Amino acid sequence: MADDLSKLPYLMRFSRRTWRVIRQNIALSIIVITTLAITALTGALSLPVAVLVHEISEFIVIASGLRLLRSE
């Protein structure tokens, strides 16, 4: 911030946006892991397919986090 209080509103918006993205990513991860665990344990998906889907979902979470790099 460099002692510039005029940047404070931007930082507040950025902080709220960051927390929103974090919550979205955590929710997505929990949903994917829960779904994959249930389908793998019931035999609906084979373990290699479940792992592949999980890895793809990780890339989605990473891409979602990269949204924060866009400036407002």
MOPAC internal coordinates of N, CA, C and O (Angstrom, degrees):
PM7 1SCF
backbone

  N    0.0000 0     0.00 0     0.00 0    0    0    0
  C    1.4511 1     0.00 0     0.00 0    1    0    0
  C    1.5252 1   111.31 1     0.00 0    2    1    0
  O    1.2310 1   120.52 1   150.58 1    3    2    1
  N    1.3043 1   116.61 1   -29.42 1    3    2    1
  C    1.4632 1   121.20 1   176.21 1    5    3    2
  C    1.5244 1   112.12 1    60.04 1    6    5    3
  O    1.2310 1   120.05 1  -137.00 1    7    6    5
  N    1.3082 1   117.52 1    43.00 1    7    6    5
  C    1.4650 1   123.40 1   176.85 1    9    7    6
  C    1.5250 1   113.52 1    60.93 1   10    9    7
  O    1.2310 1   119.89 1  -159.58 1   11   10    9
  N    1.3325 1   117.81 1    20.42 1   11   10    9
  C    1.4588 1   121.54 1   179.92 1   13   11   10
  C    1.5244 1   108.42 1  -103.94 1   14   13   11
  O    1.2310 1   120.77 1   -77.17 1   15   14   13
  N    1.3211 1   116.14 1   102.83 1   15   14   13
  C    1.4594 1   120.53 1  -176.97 1   17   15   14
  C    1.5251 1   113.37 1   -72.27 1   18   17   15
  O    1.2310 1   120.14 1   167.94 1   19   18   17
  N    1.3188 1   117.34 1   -12.06 1   19   18   17
  C    1.4717 1   119.22 1   177.83 1   21   19   18
  C    1.5285 1   111.47 1   -69.25 1   22   21   19
  O    1.2310 1   120.47 1   163.13 1   23   22   21
  N    1.3259 1   116.70 1   -16.87 1   23   22   21
  C    1.4723 1   120.92 1   178.45 1   25   23   22
  C    1.5237 1   112.37 1   -85.53 1   26   25   23
  O    1.2310 1   119.90 1   174.33 1   27   26   25
  N    1.3073 1   117.79 1    -5.67 1   27   26   25
  C    1.4521 1   121.57 1  -177.36 1   29   27   26
  C    1.5370 1   113.35 1   -60.69 1   30   29   27
  O    1.2310 1   118.47 1   135.47 1   31   30   29
  N    1.3358 1   120.52 1   -44.53 1   31   30   29
  C    1.4758 1   119.17 1   177.68 1   33   31   30
  C    1.5321 1   112.82 1   -59.61 1   34   33   31
  O    1.2310 1   120.71 1   140.05 1   35   34   33
  N    1.3366 1   116.26 1   -39.95 1   35   34   33
  C    1.4670 1   119.23 1   177.23 1   37   35   34
  C    1.5231 1   110.60 1   -61.76 1   38   37   35
  O    1.2310 1   120.40 1   136.19 1   39   38   37
  N    1.3203 1   116.84 1   -43.81 1   39   38   37
  C    1.4595 1   120.21 1  -178.90 1   41   39   38
  C    1.5238 1   112.11 1   -65.70 1   42   41   39
  O    1.2310 1   120.14 1   145.32 1   43   42   41
  N    1.3113 1   117.33 1   -34.68 1   43   42   41
  C    1.4649 1   120.54 1   176.56 1   45   43   42
  C    1.5268 1   110.45 1   -65.49 1   46   45   43
  O    1.2310 1   120.33 1   135.25 1   47   46   45
  N    1.3318 1   116.98 1   -44.75 1   47   46   45
  C    1.4801 1   120.57 1   177.24 1   49   47   46
  C    1.5219 1   110.71 1   -62.91 1   50   49   47
  O    1.2310 1   120.78 1   136.78 1   51   50   49
  N    1.3296 1   116.12 1   -43.22 1   51   50   49
  C    1.4613 1   120.11 1  -179.91 1   53   51   50
  C    1.5280 1   110.86 1   -63.38 1   54   53   51
  O    1.2310 1   120.48 1   139.99 1   55   54   53
  N    1.3159 1   116.68 1   -40.01 1   55   54   53
  C    1.4622 1   120.89 1   178.71 1   57   55   54
  C    1.5272 1   110.98 1   -63.19 1   58   57   55
  O    1.2310 1   120.12 1   134.18 1   59   58   57
  N    1.3189 1   117.37 1   -45.82 1   59   58   57
  C    1.4718 1   120.57 1   178.13 1   61   59   58
  C    1.5258 1   110.87 1   -61.94 1   62   61   59
  O    1.2310 1   120.75 1   137.58 1   63   62   61
  N    1.3219 1   116.18 1   -42.42 1   63   62   61
  C    1.4715 1   120.52 1   179.00 1   65   63   62
  C    1.5222 1   110.77 1   -63.52 1   66   65   63
  O    1.2310 1   120.54 1   138.81 1   67   66   65
  N    1.3252 1   116.56 1   -41.19 1   67   66   65
  C    1.4607 1   121.20 1   179.39 1   69   67   66
  C    1.5209 1   111.07 1   -61.42 1   70   69   67
  O    1.2310 1   120.52 1   132.62 1   71   70   69
  N    1.3387 1   116.62 1   -47.38 1   71   70   69
  C    1.4624 1   119.79 1   179.43 1   73   71   70
  C    1.5264 1   111.56 1   -63.03 1   74   73   71
  O    1.2310 1   120.20 1   143.33 1   75   74   73
  N    1.3320 1   117.22 1   -36.67 1   75   74   73
  C    1.4746 1   120.93 1   177.95 1   77   75   74
  C    1.5315 1   110.45 1   -62.90 1   78   77   75
  O    1.2310 1   120.70 1   134.97 1   79   78   77
  N    1.3279 1   116.27 1   -45.03 1   79   78   77
  C    1.4720 1   120.31 1   179.07 1   81   79   78
  C    1.5266 1   110.52 1   -65.10 1   82   81   79
  O    1.2310 1   120.05 1   139.43 1   83   82   81
  N    1.3192 1   117.51 1   -40.57 1   83   82   81
  C    1.4667 1   121.19 1   179.11 1   85   83   82
  C    1.5252 1   110.30 1   -61.13 1   86   85   83
  O    1.2310 1   120.37 1   133.08 1   87   86   85
  N    1.3378 1   116.90 1   -46.92 1   87   86   85
  C    1.4694 1   120.42 1   179.61 1   89   87   86
  C    1.5191 1   111.53 1   -62.87 1   90   89   87
  O    1.2310 1   120.14 1   139.86 1   91   90   89
  N    1.3426 1   117.33 1   -40.14 1   91   90   89
  C    1.4670 1   120.97 1   177.96 1   93   91   90
  C    1.5234 1   110.63 1   -62.64 1   94   93   91
  O    1.2310 1   120.26 1   136.22 1   95   94   93
  N    1.3196 1   117.12 1   -43.78 1   95   94   93
  C    1.4609 1   120.91 1  -178.66 1   97   95   94
  C    1.5259 1   111.92 1   -66.77 1   98   97   95
  O    1.2310 1   120.57 1   140.03 1   99   98   97
  N    1.3257 1   116.52 1   -39.97 1   99   98   97
  C    1.4645 1   119.39 1   178.07 1  101   99   98
  C    1.5243 1   110.19 1   -65.54 1  102  101   99
  O    1.2310 1   120.36 1   136.52 1  103  102  101
  N    1.3277 1   116.92 1   -43.48 1  103  102  101
  C    1.4673 1   120.47 1   179.46 1  105  103  102
  C    1.5308 1   110.55 1   -62.15 1  106  105  103
  O    1.2310 1   120.28 1   135.62 1  107  106  105
  N    1.3197 1   117.08 1   -44.38 1  107  106  105
  C    1.4595 1   120.28 1   178.82 1  109  107  106
  C    1.5203 1   110.89 1   -61.64 1  110  109  107
  O    1.2310 1   120.21 1   136.47 1  111  110  109
  N    1.3092 1   117.19 1   -43.53 1  111  110  109
  C    1.4651 1   120.85 1  -179.94 1  113  111  110
  C    1.5201 1   111.87 1   -62.90 1  114  113  111
  O    1.2310 1   120.40 1   136.52 1  115  114  113
  N    1.3265 1   116.85 1   -43.48 1  115  114  113
  C    1.4653 1   120.36 1   179.50 1  117  115  114
  C    1.5189 1   110.77 1   -63.90 1  118  117  115
  O    1.2310 1   120.21 1   136.96 1  119  118  117
  N    1.3191 1   117.21 1   -43.04 1  119  118  117
  C    1.4649 1   120.68 1   179.63 1  121  119  118
  C    1.5189 1   111.14 1   -62.63 1  122  121  119
  O    1.2310 1   120.59 1   134.07 1  123  122  121
  N    1.3293 1   116.47 1   -45.93 1  123  122  121
  C    1.4692 1   120.34 1  -178.46 1  125  123  122
  C    1.5267 1   110.57 1   -65.09 1  126  125  123
  O    1.2310 1   119.82 1   133.26 1  127  126  125
  N    1.3120 1   117.95 1   -46.74 1  127  126  125
  C    1.4674 1   120.74 1  -178.09 1  129  127  126
  C    1.5200 1   110.94 1   -63.77 1  130  129  127
  O    1.2310 1   120.36 1   136.61 1  131  130  129
  N    1.3250 1   116.92 1   -43.39 1  131  130  129
  C    1.4637 1   120.31 1   179.20 1  133  131  130
  C    1.5229 1   111.07 1   -62.49 1  134  133  131
  O    1.2310 1   120.71 1   133.26 1  135  134  133
  N    1.3082 1   116.24 1   -46.74 1  135  134  133
  C    1.4670 1   120.65 1   179.81 1  137  135  134
  C    1.5229 1   111.25 1   -62.02 1  138  137  135
  O    1.2310 1   120.81 1   134.84 1  139  138  137
  N    1.3148 1   116.06 1   -45.16 1  139  138  137
  C    1.4627 1   119.37 1  -178.73 1  141  139  138
  C    1.5241 1   111.87 1   -67.60 1  142  141  139
  O    1.2310 1   120.12 1   141.99 1  143  142  141
  N    1.3116 1   117.37 1   -38.01 1  143  142  141
  C    1.4669 1   119.95 1   179.00 1  145  143  142
  C    1.5275 1   110.20 1   -63.82 1  146  145  143
  O    1.2310 1   120.69 1   135.19 1  147  146  145
  N    1.3213 1   116.28 1   -44.81 1  147  146  145
  C    1.4669 1   119.94 1  -179.58 1  149  147  146
  C    1.5252 1   110.88 1   -64.72 1  150  149  147
  O    1.2310 1   120.17 1   134.62 1  151  150  149
  N    1.3290 1   117.27 1   -45.38 1  151  150  149
  C    1.4678 1   119.33 1  -178.68 1  153  151  150
  C    1.5257 1   111.73 1   -68.77 1  154  153  151
  O    1.2310 1   119.98 1   146.51 1  155  154  153
  N    1.3316 1   117.65 1   -33.49 1  155  154  153
  C    1.4659 1   119.63 1   178.62 1  157  155  154
  C    1.5260 1   110.63 1   -71.83 1  158  157  155
  O    1.2310 1   120.35 1   140.74 1  159  158  157
  N    1.3245 1   116.93 1   -39.26 1  159  158  157
  C    1.4664 1   120.13 1  -179.71 1  161  159  158
  C    1.5239 1   112.78 1   -70.77 1  162  161  159
  O    1.2310 1   120.47 1   148.15 1  163  162  161
  N    1.3190 1   116.71 1   -31.85 1  163  162  161
  C    1.4741 1   119.76 1   179.09 1  165  163  162
  C    1.5240 1   111.95 1   -84.25 1  166  165  163
  O    1.2310 1   120.50 1   169.61 1  167  166  165
  N    1.3104 1   116.65 1   -10.39 1  167  166  165
  C    1.4582 1   119.79 1   178.41 1  169  167  166
  C    1.5128 1   113.91 1    89.77 1  170  169  167
  O    1.2310 1   119.99 1  -175.16 1  171  170  169
  N    1.3295 1   117.62 1     4.84 1  171  170  169
  C    1.4698 1   120.51 1   179.18 1  173  171  170
  C    1.5266 1   110.96 1   -68.80 1  174  173  171
  O    1.2310 1   120.54 1   149.26 1  175  174  173
  N    1.3128 1   116.57 1   -30.74 1  175  174  173
  C    1.4608 1   121.86 1   175.22 1  177  175  174
  C    1.5212 1   108.26 1  -125.82 1  178  177  175
  O    1.2310 1   121.37 1   -35.79 1  179  178  177
  N    1.3153 1   114.99 1   144.21 1  179  178  177
  C    1.4592 1   117.68 1   173.95 1  181  179  178
  C    1.5284 1   108.21 1   -76.15 1  182  181  179
  O    1.2310 1   120.53 1   -22.04 1  183  182  181
  N    1.2882 1   116.59 1   157.96 1  183  182  181
  C    1.4572 1   121.21 1  -178.20 1  185  183  182
  C    1.5300 1   112.53 1   -59.52 1  186  185  183
  O    1.2310 1   119.04 1   136.47 1  187  186  185
  N    1.3334 1   119.44 1   -43.53 1  187  186  185
  C    1.4843 1   118.08 1   178.41 1  189  187  186
  C    1.5274 1   112.91 1   -61.75 1  190  189  187
  O    1.2310 1   120.02 1   142.41 1  191  190  189
  N    1.3128 1   117.56 1   -37.59 1  191  190  189
  C    1.4707 1   120.16 1   178.84 1  193  191  190
  C    1.5270 1   109.70 1   -67.73 1  194  193  191
  O    1.2310 1   119.80 1   139.00 1  195  194  193
  N    1.3276 1   117.99 1   -41.00 1  195  194  193
  C    1.4543 1   121.75 1   178.80 1  197  195  194
  C    1.5288 1   110.43 1   -62.43 1  198  197  195
  O    1.2310 1   120.25 1   138.90 1  199  198  197
  N    1.3138 1   117.12 1   -41.10 1  199  198  197
  C    1.4693 1   120.97 1   178.42 1  201  199  198
  C    1.5211 1   110.03 1   -65.18 1  202  201  199
  O    1.2310 1   119.83 1   138.54 1  203  202  201
  N    1.3184 1   117.93 1   -41.46 1  203  202  201
  C    1.4622 1   121.75 1   179.33 1  205  203  202
  C    1.5275 1   110.77 1   -62.84 1  206  205  203
  O    1.2310 1   120.35 1   135.30 1  207  206  205
  N    1.3213 1   116.93 1   -44.70 1  207  206  205
  C    1.4654 1   120.55 1   178.43 1  209  207  206
  C    1.5216 1   110.23 1   -63.17 1  210  209  207
  O    1.2310 1   120.50 1   141.18 1  211  210  209
  N    1.3192 1   116.65 1   -38.82 1  211  210  209
  C    1.4683 1   120.02 1   178.29 1  213  211  210
  C    1.5206 1   111.06 1   -64.16 1  214  213  211
  O    1.2310 1   120.22 1   137.46 1  215  214  213
  N    1.3040 1   117.19 1   -42.54 1  215  214  213
  C    1.4696 1   120.15 1   179.11 1  217  215  214
  C    1.5243 1   110.72 1   -63.39 1  218  217  215
  O    1.2310 1   120.11 1   139.97 1  219  218  217
  N    1.3200 1   117.40 1   -40.03 1  219  218  217
  C    1.4677 1   120.53 1   177.73 1  221  219  218
  C    1.5248 1   110.09 1   -63.99 1  222  221  219
  O    1.2310 1   120.58 1   139.80 1  223  222  221
  N    1.3325 1   116.50 1   -40.20 1  223  222  221
  C    1.4635 1   119.23 1   179.61 1  225  223  222
  C    1.5267 1   111.08 1   -65.70 1  226  225  223
  O    1.2310 1   119.96 1   149.62 1  227  226  225
  N    1.3236 1   117.68 1   -30.38 1  227  226  225
  C    1.4656 1   120.10 1   176.26 1  229  227  226
  C    1.5210 1   111.02 1   -64.50 1  230  229  227
  O    1.2310 1   120.41 1   140.56 1  231  230  229
  N    1.3211 1   116.81 1   -39.44 1  231  230  229
  C    1.4637 1   119.89 1   176.82 1  233  231  230
  C    1.5243 1   110.86 1   -64.50 1  234  233  231
  O    1.2310 1   120.14 1   144.44 1  235  234  233
  N    1.3196 1   117.33 1   -35.56 1  235  234  233
  C    1.4580 1   120.97 1   177.60 1  237  235  234
  C    1.5269 1   110.16 1   -65.32 1  238  237  235
  O    1.2310 1   120.36 1   137.97 1  239  238  237
  N    1.3231 1   116.91 1   -42.03 1  239  238  237
  C    1.4702 1   120.95 1   178.63 1  241  239  238
  C    1.5296 1   109.96 1   -64.68 1  242  241  239
  O    1.2310 1   120.10 1   138.82 1  243  242  241
  N    1.3196 1   117.41 1   -41.18 1  243  242  241
  C    1.4643 1   120.70 1   178.18 1  245  243  242
  C    1.5272 1   110.65 1   -63.30 1  246  245  243
  O    1.2310 1   120.54 1   135.36 1  247  246  245
  N    1.3194 1   116.56 1   -44.64 1  247  246  245
  C    1.4642 1   120.42 1   178.38 1  249  247  246
  C    1.5235 1   110.77 1   -62.63 1  250  249  247
  O    1.2310 1   120.72 1   142.59 1  251  250  249
  N    1.3126 1   116.23 1   -37.41 1  251  250  249
  C    1.4594 1   120.11 1   177.53 1  253  251  250
  C    1.5200 1   110.94 1   -63.76 1  254  253  251
  O    1.2310 1   120.21 1   138.55 1  255  254  253
  N    1.3107 1   117.20 1   -41.45 1  255  254  253
  C    1.4547 1   120.97 1   177.47 1  257  255  254
  C    1.5216 1   112.63 1   -64.79 1  258  257  255
  O    1.2310 1   120.88 1   148.02 1  259  258  257
  N    1.3176 1   115.92 1   -31.98 1  259  258  257
  C    1.4623 1   119.80 1   179.98 1  261  259  258
  C    1.5242 1   112.48 1   -69.53 1  262  261  259
  O    1.2310 1   120.19 1   167.36 1  263  262  261
  N    1.3336 1   117.25 1   -12.64 1  263  262  261
  C    1.4562 1   120.55 1   175.94 1  265  263  262
  C    1.5304 1   110.63 1   -58.86 1  266  265  263
  O    1.2310 1   120.34 1   153.50 1  267  266  265
  N    1.3158 1   116.95 1   -26.50 1  267  266  265
  C    1.4549 1   120.68 1  -177.78 1  269  267  266
  C    1.5327 1   112.31 1   -68.93 1  270  269  267
  O    1.2310 1   120.35 1   163.57 1  271  270  269
  N    1.3197 1   116.94 1   -16.43 1  271  270  269
  C    1.4612 1   119.35 1   179.08 1  273  271  270
  C    1.5230 1   112.95 1   -73.11 1  274  273  271
  O    1.2310 1   121.08 1   159.64 1  275  274  273
  N    1.3318 1   115.54 1   -20.36 1  275  274  273
  C    1.4603 1   118.63 1   177.42 1  277  275  274
  C    1.5100 1   109.06 1   -68.49 1  278  277  275
  O    1.2310 1   120.19 1   -47.68 1  279  278  277
  N    1.2896 1   117.23 1   132.32 1  279  278  277
  C    1.4604 1   119.96 1   179.07 1  281  279  278
  C    1.5155 1   109.41 1   -85.81 1  282  281  279
  O    1.2310 1   121.46 1   -27.31 1  283  282  281
  N    1.3026 1   114.81 1   152.69 1  283  282  281
  C    1.4620 1   119.57 1  -179.57 1  285  283  282
  C    1.4972 1   111.42 1   -87.10 1  286  285  283
  O    1.2310 1   120.10 1   180.00 1  287  286  285

